[in-house]
Amino acid sequence: MDDKKLTDMIERAIKGDVQALGRLYDLFVDDIYGYVFYHVGNREDSEDITSDVFLKVLKGIKQFIPTQVSFKAWLFKIARNTVIDYYRKTSKIKKTVLNEDLIDSGMIDTNDVEIDRFTQQLIKNAIAGLSSDQKDVVVLRFYAGLKINEIATLLGKSEEAVMALQHRALKRLTKVLGGAD
């Protein structure tokens, strides 16, 4: 969807257009679910948290100010905070192992699931070794597709700090995964 149509849809949602809000849900629910699932690791909790995220969007859309932050960054900030709240409430430790639900959910599209499971496990374990800030940057940048400035706003850091975190994270991942220094 082009930026103008998305902006128009967001403006309509802010004004209370339920159909526009439903369309925004359709556009972003899979991305938010995937982000949440990455952090939580099981289907049921991920579905519940994703529902909570969009409930918060429904309640807070009228306060969203498009000139301050992109809608996608705002949405992922809500998702990030909801995941943090989930862990605070449940005192669960984040799992870093590949869950069967990830494959069953269709998020992994592969002809050779065993090789893909191994690769995914290696990547998840490598990411688990990053600092918390580095993990956030890698997931938001390469999984969620946010831009550096959006991540900076979401994390409350400068763009330079986010770029430095990304650089250090990629350098570490390259080393851990057996790439050249």
HELIX and SHEET records of a PDB file:
HELIX    1   1 ASP A    3  ILE A   14  1                                  12    
HELIX    2   2 VAL A   18  VAL A   40  1                                  23    
HELIX    3   3 ARG A   43  GLY A   60  1                                  18    
HELIX    4   4 ILE A   61  GLN A   63  5                                   3    
HELIX    5   5 PHE A   71  THR A   90  1                                  20    
HELIX    6   6 GLU A  100  ASP A  104  1                                   5    
HELIX    7   7 VAL A  113  ALA A  128  1                                  16    
HELIX    8   8 SER A  132  VAL A  138  1                                   7    
HELIX    9   9 VAL A  139  TYR A  143  3                                   5    
HELIX   10  10 ILE A  148  LEU A  155  1                                   8    
HELIX   11  11 GLU A  159  VAL A  176  1                                  18    
END                                                                             
